[in-house]
Amino acid sequence: MLFLFGLRSKAKVIGQLERTCSKCAKPTVQSAIETQRWFTVFFIPLIPIGGSYAIRCNLCGLTVKGSPEIKKQLAAPKAMAAGA
């Protein structure tokens, strides 16, 4: 019997941040990206293995490692806007 299994990464943009880039030194909008790794069987993602966060400058493309707190920071303004 043949089994096809492996790992796959899926990345999605979870929000936009207005910050100054450390490489191009311009105030710009940067994308917060969440990457999730999955264990796959027959190319179907079944089990999430782990994830990471990154922030990418939309002008120069510099990508720096982020923390899970980024997701909480992006959710806070949305919650305040919905409650107002």
PDB file of N, CA, C and O in Angstrom:
ATOM      1  N   MET A   1       0.860  -1.168   0.000  1.00  0.00           N
ATOM      2  CA  MET A   1       0.000   0.000   0.000  1.00  0.00           C
ATOM      3  C   MET A   1       0.910   1.235   0.000  1.00  0.00           C
ATOM      4  O   MET A   1       1.945   1.257   0.667  1.00  0.00           O
ATOM      5  N   LEU A   2       0.517   2.240  -0.743  1.00  0.00           N
ATOM      6  CA  LEU A   2       1.305   3.452  -0.903  1.00  0.00           C
ATOM      7  C   LEU A   2       0.689   4.591  -0.095  1.00  0.00           C
ATOM      8  O   LEU A   2      -0.502   4.879  -0.221  1.00  0.00           O
ATOM      9  N   PHE A   3       1.503   5.231   0.730  1.00  0.00           N
ATOM     10  CA  PHE A   3       1.055   6.390   1.507  1.00  0.00           C
ATOM     11  C   PHE A   3       1.892   7.596   1.116  1.00  0.00           C
ATOM     12  O   PHE A   3       3.121   7.531   1.082  1.00  0.00           O
ATOM     13  N   LEU A   4       1.228   8.671   0.828  1.00  0.00           N
ATOM     14  CA  LEU A   4       1.914   9.931   0.551  1.00  0.00           C
ATOM     15  C   LEU A   4       1.699  10.852   1.735  1.00  0.00           C
ATOM     16  O   LEU A   4       0.569  11.238   2.035  1.00  0.00           O
ATOM     17  N   PHE A   5       2.789  11.206   2.411  1.00  0.00           N
ATOM     18  CA  PHE A   5       2.665  12.111   3.549  1.00  0.00           C
ATOM     19  C   PHE A   5       3.809  13.114   3.497  1.00  0.00           C
ATOM     20  O   PHE A   5       4.827  12.889   2.842  1.00  0.00           O
ATOM     21  N   GLY A   6       3.619  14.232   4.207  1.00  0.00           N
ATOM     22  CA  GLY A   6       4.655  15.261   4.221  1.00  0.00           C
ATOM     23  C   GLY A   6       4.237  16.453   5.054  1.00  0.00           C
ATOM     24  O   GLY A   6       3.326  16.364   5.877  1.00  0.00           O
ATOM     25  N   LEU A   7       4.917  17.580   4.832  1.00  0.00           N
ATOM     26  CA  LEU A   7       4.643  18.823   5.536  1.00  0.00           C
ATOM     27  C   LEU A   7       4.298  19.901   4.531  1.00  0.00           C
ATOM     28  O   LEU A   7       4.794  19.911   3.405  1.00  0.00           O
ATOM     29  N   ARG A   8       3.434  20.810   4.964  1.00  0.00           N
ATOM     30  CA  ARG A   8       3.031  21.919   4.108  1.00  0.00           C
ATOM     31  C   ARG A   8       2.896  23.160   4.966  1.00  0.00           C
ATOM     32  O   ARG A   8       2.447  23.091   6.111  1.00  0.00           O
ATOM     33  N   SER A   9       3.284  24.290   4.410  1.00  0.00           N
ATOM     34  CA  SER A   9       3.141  25.570   5.105  1.00  0.00           C
ATOM     35  C   SER A   9       2.107  26.419   4.386  1.00  0.00           C
ATOM     36  O   SER A   9       2.096  26.503   3.158  1.00  0.00           O
ATOM     37  N   LYS A  10       1.245  27.043   5.164  1.00  0.00           N
ATOM     38  CA  LYS A  10       0.252  27.969   4.626  1.00  0.00           C
ATOM     39  C   LYS A  10       0.446  29.317   5.300  1.00  0.00           C
ATOM     40  O   LYS A  10       0.529  29.399   6.526  1.00  0.00           O
ATOM     41  N   ALA A  11       0.518  30.369   4.501  1.00  0.00           N
ATOM     42  CA  ALA A  11       0.715  31.718   5.040  1.00  0.00           C
ATOM     43  C   ALA A  11      -0.484  32.576   4.676  1.00  0.00           C
ATOM     44  O   ALA A  11      -1.016  32.480   3.570  1.00  0.00           O
ATOM     45  N   LYS A  12      -0.909  33.425   5.623  1.00  0.00           N
ATOM     46  CA  LYS A  12      -1.998  34.358   5.335  1.00  0.00           C
ATOM     47  C   LYS A  12      -1.722  35.682   6.030  1.00  0.00           C
ATOM     48  O   LYS A  12      -1.130  35.728   7.109  1.00  0.00           O
ATOM     49  N   VAL A  13      -2.161  36.748   5.394  1.00  0.00           N
ATOM     50  CA  VAL A  13      -2.009  38.092   5.963  1.00  0.00           C
ATOM     51  C   VAL A  13      -3.126  38.290   6.973  1.00  0.00           C
ATOM     52  O   VAL A  13      -4.300  38.118   6.647  1.00  0.00           O
ATOM     53  N   ILE A  14      -2.762  38.652   8.205  1.00  0.00           N
ATOM     54  CA  ILE A  14      -3.766  38.822   9.255  1.00  0.00           C
ATOM     55  C   ILE A  14      -4.065  40.282   9.537  1.00  0.00           C
ATOM     56  O   ILE A  14      -4.995  40.590  10.282  1.00  0.00           O
ATOM     57  N   GLY A  15      -3.291  41.186   8.953  1.00  0.00           N
ATOM     58  CA  GLY A  15      -3.561  42.599   9.173  1.00  0.00           C
ATOM     59  C   GLY A  15      -2.469  43.493   8.619  1.00  0.00           C
ATOM     60  O   GLY A  15      -1.452  43.027   8.105  1.00  0.00           O
ATOM     61  N   GLN A  16      -2.709  44.795   8.740  1.00  0.00           N
ATOM     62  CA  GLN A  16      -1.774  45.804   8.265  1.00  0.00           C
ATOM     63  C   GLN A  16      -1.363  46.686   9.442  1.00  0.00           C
ATOM     64  O   GLN A  16      -2.189  47.023  10.290  1.00  0.00           O
ATOM     65  N   LEU A  17      -0.094  47.054   9.490  1.00  0.00           N
ATOM     66  CA  LEU A  17       0.444  47.922  10.529  1.00  0.00           C
ATOM     67  C   LEU A  17       1.108  49.124   9.881  1.00  0.00           C
ATOM     68  O   LEU A  17       1.744  48.995   8.834  1.00  0.00           O
ATOM     69  N   GLU A  18       0.967  50.283  10.489  1.00  0.00           N
ATOM     70  CA  GLU A  18       1.668  51.471  10.018  1.00  0.00           C
ATOM     71  C   GLU A  18       2.889  51.655  10.898  1.00  0.00           C
ATOM     72  O   GLU A  18       2.764  51.999  12.073  1.00  0.00           O
ATOM     73  N   ARG A  19       4.077  51.427  10.335  1.00  0.00           N
ATOM     74  CA  ARG A  19       5.327  51.514  11.082  1.00  0.00           C
ATOM     75  C   ARG A  19       6.421  52.059  10.170  1.00  0.00           C
ATOM     76  O   ARG A  19       6.249  52.158   8.955  1.00  0.00           O
ATOM     77  N   THR A  20       7.549  52.409  10.784  1.00  0.00           N
ATOM     78  CA  THR A  20       8.717  52.819  10.020  1.00  0.00           C
ATOM     79  C   THR A  20       9.592  51.597   9.798  1.00  0.00           C
ATOM     80  O   THR A  20       9.922  50.879  10.742  1.00  0.00           O
ATOM     81  N   CYS A  21       9.964  51.367   8.556  1.00  0.00           N
ATOM     82  CA  CYS A  21      10.787  50.212   8.206  1.00  0.00           C
ATOM     83  C   CYS A  21      12.224  50.452   8.658  1.00  0.00           C
ATOM     84  O   CYS A  21      12.744  51.561   8.532  1.00  0.00           O
ATOM     85  N   SER A  22      12.860  49.411   9.185  1.00  0.00           N
ATOM     86  CA  SER A  22      14.238  49.553   9.650  1.00  0.00           C
ATOM     87  C   SER A  22      15.248  49.492   8.506  1.00  0.00           C
ATOM     88  O   SER A  22      16.398  49.891   8.692  1.00  0.00           O
ATOM     89  N   LYS A  23      14.855  49.008   7.338  1.00  0.00           N
ATOM     90  CA  LYS A  23      15.773  48.926   6.203  1.00  0.00           C
ATOM     91  C   LYS A  23      15.687  50.167   5.321  1.00  0.00           C
ATOM     92  O   LYS A  23      16.700  50.811   5.048  1.00  0.00           O
ATOM     93  N   CYS A  24      14.469  50.505   4.873  1.00  0.00           N
ATOM     94  CA  CYS A  24      14.334  51.645   3.953  1.00  0.00           C
ATOM     95  C   CYS A  24      14.067  52.956   4.695  1.00  0.00           C
ATOM     96  O   CYS A  24      14.060  54.016   4.069  1.00  0.00           O
ATOM     97  N   ALA A  25      13.849  52.912   6.000  1.00  0.00           N
ATOM     98  CA  ALA A  25      13.674  54.084   6.874  1.00  0.00           C
ATOM     99  C   ALA A  25      12.537  55.001   6.440  1.00  0.00           C
ATOM    100  O   ALA A  25      12.611  56.215   6.628  1.00  0.00           O
ATOM    101  N   LYS A  26      11.498  54.433   5.867  1.00  0.00           N
ATOM    102  CA  LYS A  26      10.324  55.201   5.450  1.00  0.00           C
ATOM    103  C   LYS A  26       9.111  54.737   6.249  1.00  0.00           C
ATOM    104  O   LYS A  26       8.953  53.543   6.506  1.00  0.00           O
ATOM    105  N   PRO A  27       8.254  55.680   6.642  1.00  0.00           N
ATOM    106  CA  PRO A  27       7.006  55.249   7.290  1.00  0.00           C
ATOM    107  C   PRO A  27       6.102  54.602   6.237  1.00  0.00           C
ATOM    108  O   PRO A  27       5.741  55.237   5.247  1.00  0.00           O
ATOM    109  N   THR A  28       5.748  53.367   6.452  1.00  0.00           N
ATOM    110  CA  THR A  28       5.004  52.615   5.453  1.00  0.00           C
ATOM    111  C   THR A  28       4.011  51.666   6.121  1.00  0.00           C
ATOM    112  O   THR A  28       4.049  51.454   7.333  1.00  0.00           O
ATOM    113  N   VAL A  29       3.143  51.114   5.323  1.00  0.00           N
ATOM    114  CA  VAL A  29       2.210  50.096   5.799  1.00  0.00           C
ATOM    115  C   VAL A  29       2.897  48.744   5.634  1.00  0.00           C
ATOM    116  O   VAL A  29       3.402  48.419   4.560  1.00  0.00           O
ATOM    117  N   GLN A  30       2.908  47.965   6.707  1.00  0.00           N
ATOM    118  CA  GLN A  30       3.544  46.657   6.689  1.00  0.00           C
ATOM    119  C   GLN A  30       2.496  45.585   6.943  1.00  0.00           C
ATOM    120  O   GLN A  30       1.518  45.813   7.656  1.00  0.00           O
ATOM    121  N   SER A  31       2.710  44.419   6.356  1.00  0.00           N
ATOM    122  CA  SER A  31       1.764  43.310   6.485  1.00  0.00           C
ATOM    123  C   SER A  31       2.201  42.364   7.584  1.00  0.00           C
ATOM    124  O   SER A  31       3.362  41.960   7.638  1.00  0.00           O
ATOM    125  N   ALA A  32       1.273  42.007   8.463  1.00  0.00           N
ATOM    126  CA  ALA A  32       1.518  40.991   9.484  1.00  0.00           C
ATOM    127  C   ALA A  32       1.071  39.648   8.907  1.00  0.00           C
ATOM    128  O   ALA A  32      -0.066  39.508   8.458  1.00  0.00           O
ATOM    129  N   ILE A  33       1.966  38.669   8.922  1.00  0.00           N
ATOM    130  CA  ILE A  33       1.719  37.384   8.273  1.00  0.00           C
ATOM    131  C   ILE A  33       1.793  36.268   9.307  1.00  0.00           C
ATOM    132  O   ILE A  33       2.708  36.223  10.129  1.00  0.00           O
ATOM    133  N   GLU A  34       0.811  35.366   9.251  1.00  0.00           N
ATOM    134  CA  GLU A  34       0.799  34.184  10.110  1.00  0.00           C
ATOM    135  C   GLU A  34       1.053  32.965   9.228  1.00  0.00           C
ATOM    136  O   GLU A  34       0.355  32.759   8.235  1.00  0.00           O
ATOM    137  N   THR A  35       2.051  32.157   9.589  1.00  0.00           N
ATOM    138  CA  THR A  35       2.387  30.955   8.833  1.00  0.00           C
ATOM    139  C   THR A  35       2.106  29.740   9.710  1.00  0.00           C
ATOM    140  O   THR A  35       2.545  29.675  10.859  1.00  0.00           O
ATOM    141  N   GLN A  36       1.381  28.793   9.164  1.00  0.00           N
ATOM    142  CA  GLN A  36       1.010  27.572   9.894  1.00  0.00           C
ATOM    143  C   GLN A  36       1.565  26.366   9.144  1.00  0.00           C
ATOM    144  O   GLN A  36       1.391  26.260   7.930  1.00  0.00           O
ATOM    145  N   ARG A  37       2.238  25.448   9.861  1.00  0.00           N
ATOM    146  CA  ARG A  37       2.753  24.217   9.260  1.00  0.00           C
ATOM    147  C   ARG A  37       1.765  23.079   9.552  1.00  0.00           C
ATOM    148  O   ARG A  37       1.217  22.984  10.650  1.00  0.00           O
ATOM    149  N   TRP A  38       1.549  22.221   8.550  1.00  0.00           N
ATOM    150  CA  TRP A  38       0.600  21.121   8.658  1.00  0.00           C
ATOM    151  C   TRP A  38       1.254  19.808   8.254  1.00  0.00           C
ATOM    152  O   TRP A  38       2.091  19.776   7.352  1.00  0.00           O
ATOM    153  N   PHE A  39       0.871  18.724   8.922  1.00  0.00           N
ATOM    154  CA  PHE A  39       1.216  17.375   8.503  1.00  0.00           C
ATOM    155  C   PHE A  39       0.145  16.942   7.514  1.00  0.00           C
ATOM    156  O   PHE A  39      -1.046  17.044   7.809  1.00  0.00           O
ATOM    157  N   THR A  40       0.555  16.456   6.333  1.00  0.00           N
ATOM    158  CA  THR A  40      -0.408  16.098   5.293  1.00  0.00           C
ATOM    159  C   THR A  40      -0.338  14.612   4.961  1.00  0.00           C
ATOM    160  O   THR A  40       0.720  13.987   5.038  1.00  0.00           O
ATOM    161  N   VAL A  41      -1.486  14.069   4.593  1.00  0.00           N
ATOM    162  CA  VAL A  41      -1.586  12.711   4.065  1.00  0.00           C
ATOM    163  C   VAL A  41      -2.377  12.818   2.763  1.00  0.00           C
ATOM    164  O   VAL A  41      -3.490  13.342   2.745  1.00  0.00           O
ATOM    165  N   PHE A  42      -1.798  12.321   1.687  1.00  0.00           N
ATOM    166  CA  PHE A  42      -2.382  12.440   0.354  1.00  0.00           C
ATOM    167  C   PHE A  42      -2.712  13.904   0.027  1.00  0.00           C
ATOM    168  O   PHE A  42      -3.764  14.199  -0.541  1.00  0.00           O
ATOM    169  N   PHE A  43      -1.798  14.817   0.395  1.00  0.00           N
ATOM    170  CA  PHE A  43      -1.886  16.251   0.120  1.00  0.00           C
ATOM    171  C   PHE A  43      -3.044  16.945   0.845  1.00  0.00           C
ATOM    172  O   PHE A  43      -3.406  18.068   0.493  1.00  0.00           O
ATOM    173  N   ILE A  44      -3.621  16.293   1.845  1.00  0.00           N
ATOM    174  CA  ILE A  44      -4.693  16.878   2.645  1.00  0.00           C
ATOM    175  C   ILE A  44      -4.111  17.260   4.006  1.00  0.00           C
ATOM    176  O   ILE A  44      -3.620  16.388   4.723  1.00  0.00           O
ATOM    177  N   PRO A  45      -4.154  18.557   4.383  1.00  0.00           N
ATOM    178  CA  PRO A  45      -3.625  18.954   5.690  1.00  0.00           C
ATOM    179  C   PRO A  45      -4.501  18.400   6.816  1.00  0.00           C
ATOM    180  O   PRO A  45      -5.709  18.635   6.852  1.00  0.00           O
ATOM    181  N   LEU A  46      -3.870  17.659   7.738  1.00  0.00           N
ATOM    182  CA  LEU A  46      -4.627  17.011   8.813  1.00  0.00           C
ATOM    183  C   LEU A  46      -4.308  17.560  10.199  1.00  0.00           C
ATOM    184  O   LEU A  46      -5.222  17.871  10.963  1.00  0.00           O
ATOM    185  N   ILE A  47      -3.023  17.684  10.535  1.00  0.00           N
ATOM    186  CA  ILE A  47      -2.623  18.035  11.897  1.00  0.00           C
ATOM    187  C   ILE A  47      -1.751  19.288  11.861  1.00  0.00           C
ATOM    188  O   ILE A  47      -0.710  19.299  11.203  1.00  0.00           O
ATOM    189  N   PRO A  48      -2.170  20.349  12.568  1.00  0.00           N
ATOM    190  CA  PRO A  48      -1.287  21.527  12.642  1.00  0.00           C
ATOM    191  C   PRO A  48      -0.083  21.222  13.533  1.00  0.00           C
ATOM    192  O   PRO A  48      -0.229  20.696  14.636  1.00  0.00           O
ATOM    193  N   ILE A  49       1.095  21.557  13.040  1.00  0.00           N
ATOM    194  CA  ILE A  49       2.325  21.241  13.776  1.00  0.00           C
ATOM    195  C   ILE A  49       2.836  22.443  14.550  1.00  0.00           C
ATOM    196  O   ILE A  49       3.262  22.305  15.697  1.00  0.00           O
ATOM    197  N   GLY A  50       2.800  23.582  13.958  1.00  0.00           N
ATOM    198  CA  GLY A  50       3.309  24.784  14.619  1.00  0.00           C
ATOM    199  C   GLY A  50       3.116  25.969  13.707  1.00  0.00           C
ATOM    200  O   GLY A  50       2.717  25.830  12.551  1.00  0.00           O
ATOM    201  N   GLY A  51       3.401  27.122  14.239  1.00  0.00           N
ATOM    202  CA  GLY A  51       3.226  28.319  13.436  1.00  0.00           C
ATOM    203  C   GLY A  51       4.219  29.388  13.819  1.00  0.00           C
ATOM    204  O   GLY A  51       4.935  29.281  14.814  1.00  0.00           O
ATOM    205  N   SER A  52       4.242  30.421  13.002  1.00  0.00           N
ATOM    206  CA  SER A  52       5.125  31.550  13.285  1.00  0.00           C
ATOM    207  C   SER A  52       4.484  32.817  12.736  1.00  0.00           C
ATOM    208  O   SER A  52       3.542  32.768  11.944  1.00  0.00           O
ATOM    209  N   TYR A  53       5.012  33.943  13.172  1.00  0.00           N
ATOM    210  CA  TYR A  53       4.514  35.244  12.751  1.00  0.00           C
ATOM    211  C   TYR A  53       5.667  36.053  12.177  1.00  0.00           C
ATOM    212  O   TYR A  53       6.810  35.920  12.612  1.00  0.00           O
ATOM    213  N   ALA A  54       5.358  36.889  11.200  1.00  0.00           N
ATOM    214  CA  ALA A  54       6.362  37.750  10.586  1.00  0.00           C
ATOM    215  C   ALA A  54       5.707  39.057  10.177  1.00  0.00           C
ATOM    216  O   ALA A  54       4.489  39.137  10.014  1.00  0.00           O
ATOM    217  N   ILE A  55       6.543  40.087  10.013  1.00  0.00           N
ATOM    218  CA  ILE A  55       6.081  41.382   9.529  1.00  0.00           C
ATOM    219  C   ILE A  55       6.895  41.711   8.286  1.00  0.00           C
ATOM    220  O   ILE A  55       8.125  41.684   8.320  1.00  0.00           O
ATOM    221  N   ARG A  56       6.202  42.025   7.175  1.00  0.00           N
ATOM    222  CA  ARG A  56       6.873  42.295   5.902  1.00  0.00           C
ATOM    223  C   ARG A  56       6.583  43.715   5.436  1.00  0.00           C
ATOM    224  O   ARG A  56       5.428  44.138   5.389  1.00  0.00           O
ATOM    225  N   CYS A  57       7.640  44.448   5.091  1.00  0.00           N
ATOM    226  CA  CYS A  57       7.504  45.802   4.558  1.00  0.00           C
ATOM    227  C   CYS A  57       6.958  45.702   3.136  1.00  0.00           C
ATOM    228  O   CYS A  57       7.463  44.917   2.333  1.00  0.00           O
ATOM    229  N   ASN A  58       5.936  46.486   2.821  1.00  0.00           N
ATOM    230  CA  ASN A  58       5.334  46.441   1.498  1.00  0.00           C
ATOM    231  C   ASN A  58       6.128  47.218   0.456  1.00  0.00           C
ATOM    232  O   ASN A  58       5.855  47.087  -0.737  1.00  0.00           O
ATOM    233  N   LEU A  59       7.103  48.022   0.871  1.00  0.00           N
ATOM    234  CA  LEU A  59       7.932  48.762  -0.080  1.00  0.00           C
ATOM    235  C   LEU A  59       9.185  47.992  -0.478  1.00  0.00           C
ATOM    236  O   LEU A  59       9.414  47.736  -1.660  1.00  0.00           O
ATOM    237  N   CYS A  60       9.997  47.624   0.512  1.00  0.00           N
ATOM    238  CA  CYS A  60      11.287  46.991   0.205  1.00  0.00           C
ATOM    239  C   CYS A  60      11.266  45.469   0.348  1.00  0.00           C
ATOM    240  O   CYS A  60      12.173  44.799  -0.146  1.00  0.00           O
ATOM    241  N   GLY A  61      10.257  44.910   1.009  1.00  0.00           N
ATOM    242  CA  GLY A  61      10.148  43.463   1.153  1.00  0.00           C
ATOM    243  C   GLY A  61      10.883  42.875   2.344  1.00  0.00           C
ATOM    244  O   GLY A  61      10.952  41.652   2.475  1.00  0.00           O
ATOM    245  N   LEU A  62      11.441  43.718   3.227  1.00  0.00           N
ATOM    246  CA  LEU A  62      12.129  43.224   4.416  1.00  0.00           C
ATOM    247  C   LEU A  62      11.144  42.457   5.292  1.00  0.00           C
ATOM    248  O   LEU A  62      10.062  42.954   5.606  1.00  0.00           O
ATOM    249  N   THR A  63      11.525  41.250   5.680  1.00  0.00           N
ATOM    250  CA  THR A  63      10.682  40.421   6.538  1.00  0.00           C
ATOM    251  C   THR A  63      11.407  40.181   7.851  1.00  0.00           C
ATOM    252  O   THR A  63      12.542  39.704   7.862  1.00  0.00           O
ATOM    253  N   VAL A  64      10.751  40.511   8.958  1.00  0.00           N
ATOM    254  CA  VAL A  64      11.318  40.285  10.281  1.00  0.00           C
ATOM    255  C   VAL A  64      10.384  39.383  11.065  1.00  0.00           C
ATOM    256  O   VAL A  64       9.172  39.368  10.850  1.00  0.00           O
ATOM    257  N   LYS A  65      10.981  38.629  11.984  1.00  0.00           N
ATOM    258  CA  LYS A  65      10.222  37.698  12.811  1.00  0.00           C
ATOM    259  C   LYS A  65       9.347  38.470  13.793  1.00  0.00           C
ATOM    260  O   LYS A  65       9.776  39.482  14.349  1.00  0.00           O
ATOM    261  N   GLY A  66       8.144  38.003  14.004  1.00  0.00           N
ATOM    262  CA  GLY A  66       7.218  38.637  14.932  1.00  0.00           C
ATOM    263  C   GLY A  66       6.856  37.692  16.065  1.00  0.00           C
ATOM    264  O   GLY A  66       7.356  36.569  16.134  1.00  0.00           O
ATOM    265  N   SER A  67       5.988  38.150  16.947  1.00  0.00           N
ATOM    266  CA  SER A  67       5.546  37.338  18.076  1.00  0.00           C
ATOM    267  C   SER A  67       4.026  37.148  17.985  1.00  0.00           C
ATOM    268  O   SER A  67       3.358  37.880  17.255  1.00  0.00           O
ATOM    269  N   PRO A  68       3.477  36.179  18.714  1.00  0.00           N
ATOM    270  CA  PRO A  68       2.027  35.966  18.704  1.00  0.00           C
ATOM    271  C   PRO A  68       1.238  37.161  19.238  1.00  0.00           C
ATOM    272  O   PRO A  68       0.030  37.246  19.018  1.00  0.00           O
ATOM    273  N   GLU A  69       1.904  38.084  19.937  1.00  0.00           N
ATOM    274  CA  GLU A  69       1.221  39.267  20.456  1.00  0.00           C
ATOM    275  C   GLU A  69       0.744  40.189  19.335  1.00  0.00           C
ATOM    276  O   GLU A  69      -0.135  41.022  19.553  1.00  0.00           O
ATOM    277  N   ILE A  70       1.309  40.049  18.152  1.00  0.00           N
ATOM    278  CA  ILE A  70       0.895  40.865  17.010  1.00  0.00           C
ATOM    279  C   ILE A  70      -0.581  40.629  16.707  1.00  0.00           C
ATOM    280  O   ILE A  70      -1.320  41.569  16.415  1.00  0.00           O
ATOM    281  N   LYS A  71      -1.003  39.375  16.778  1.00  0.00           N
ATOM    282  CA  LYS A  71      -2.394  39.039  16.490  1.00  0.00           C
ATOM    283  C   LYS A  71      -3.336  39.710  17.491  1.00  0.00           C
ATOM    284  O   LYS A  71      -4.416  40.171  17.120  1.00  0.00           O
ATOM    285  N   LYS A  72      -2.924  39.764  18.764  1.00  0.00           N
ATOM    286  CA  LYS A  72      -3.733  40.420  19.794  1.00  0.00           C
ATOM    287  C   LYS A  72      -3.784  41.926  19.555  1.00  0.00           C
ATOM    288  O   LYS A  72      -4.832  42.544  19.744  1.00  0.00           O
ATOM    289  N   GLN A  73      -2.670  42.524  19.143  1.00  0.00           N
ATOM    290  CA  GLN A  73      -2.628  43.960  18.880  1.00  0.00           C
ATOM    291  C   GLN A  73      -3.528  44.327  17.703  1.00  0.00           C
ATOM    292  O   GLN A  73      -4.162  45.382  17.718  1.00  0.00           O
ATOM    293  N   LEU A  74      -3.591  43.478  16.696  1.00  0.00           N
ATOM    294  CA  LEU A  74      -4.437  43.755  15.542  1.00  0.00           C
ATOM    295  C   LEU A  74      -5.913  43.548  15.865  1.00  0.00           C
ATOM    296  O   LEU A  74      -6.769  44.212  15.279  1.00  0.00           O
ATOM    297  N   ALA A  75      -6.222  42.650  16.779  1.00  0.00           N
ATOM    298  CA  ALA A  75      -7.607  42.379  17.141  1.00  0.00           C
ATOM    299  C   ALA A  75      -8.188  43.454  18.064  1.00  0.00           C
ATOM    300  O   ALA A  75      -9.401  43.668  18.064  1.00  0.00           O
ATOM    301  N   ALA A  76      -7.347  44.131  18.848  1.00  0.00           N
ATOM    302  CA  ALA A  76      -7.817  45.126  19.816  1.00  0.00           C
ATOM    303  C   ALA A  76      -8.539  46.309  19.149  1.00  0.00           C
ATOM    304  O   ALA A  76      -9.628  46.656  19.607  1.00  0.00           O
ATOM    305  N   PRO A  77      -8.004  46.946  18.102  1.00  0.00           N
ATOM    306  CA  PRO A  77      -8.731  48.064  17.477  1.00  0.00           C
ATOM    307  C   PRO A  77     -10.040  47.621  16.843  1.00  0.00           C
ATOM    308  O   PRO A  77     -11.005  48.384  16.839  1.00  0.00           O
ATOM    309  N   LYS A  78     -10.098  46.412  16.309  1.00  0.00           N
ATOM    310  CA  LYS A  78     -11.339  45.912  15.699  1.00  0.00           C
ATOM    311  C   LYS A  78     -12.421  45.735  16.772  1.00  0.00           C
ATOM    312  O   LYS A  78     -13.588  46.054  16.545  1.00  0.00           O
ATOM    313  N   ALA A  79     -12.024  45.226  17.934  1.00  0.00           N
ATOM    314  CA  ALA A  79     -12.979  45.007  19.021  1.00  0.00           C
ATOM    315  C   ALA A  79     -13.495  46.351  19.547  1.00  0.00           C
ATOM    316  O   ALA A  79     -14.675  46.483  19.872  1.00  0.00           O
ATOM    317  N   MET A  80     -12.608  47.339  19.628  1.00  0.00           N
ATOM    318  CA  MET A  80     -13.033  48.657  20.112  1.00  0.00           C
ATOM    319  C   MET A  80     -13.970  49.310  19.103  1.00  0.00           C
ATOM    320  O   MET A  80     -14.929  49.971  19.503  1.00  0.00           O
ATOM    321  N   ALA A  81     -13.720  49.144  17.808  1.00  0.00           N
ATOM    322  CA  ALA A  81     -14.579  49.731  16.788  1.00  0.00           C
ATOM    323  C   ALA A  81     -15.947  49.058  16.767  1.00  0.00           C
ATOM    324  O   ALA A  81     -16.958  49.719  16.530  1.00  0.00           O
ATOM    325  N   ALA A  82     -15.988  47.754  17.011  1.00  0.00           N
ATOM    326  CA  ALA A  82     -17.254  47.025  17.005  1.00  0.00           C
ATOM    327  C   ALA A  82     -18.095  47.383  18.224  1.00  0.00           C
ATOM    328  O   ALA A  82     -19.323  47.394  18.144  1.00  0.00           O
ATOM    329  N   GLY A  83     -17.453  47.674  19.346  1.00  0.00           N
ATOM    330  CA  GLY A  83     -18.166  48.011  20.570  1.00  0.00           C
ATOM    331  C   GLY A  83     -18.661  49.443  20.611  1.00  0.00           C
ATOM    332  O   GLY A  83     -19.559  49.759  21.391  1.00  0.00           O
ATOM    333  N   ALA A  84     -18.099  50.313  19.793  1.00  0.00           N
ATOM    334  CA  ALA A  84     -18.474  51.734  19.824  1.00  0.00           C
ATOM    335  C   ALA A  84     -19.724  52.034  19.043  1.00  0.00           C
ATOM    336  O   ALA A  84     -20.153  53.186  18.985  1.00  0.00           O
TER     337      ALA A  84
END
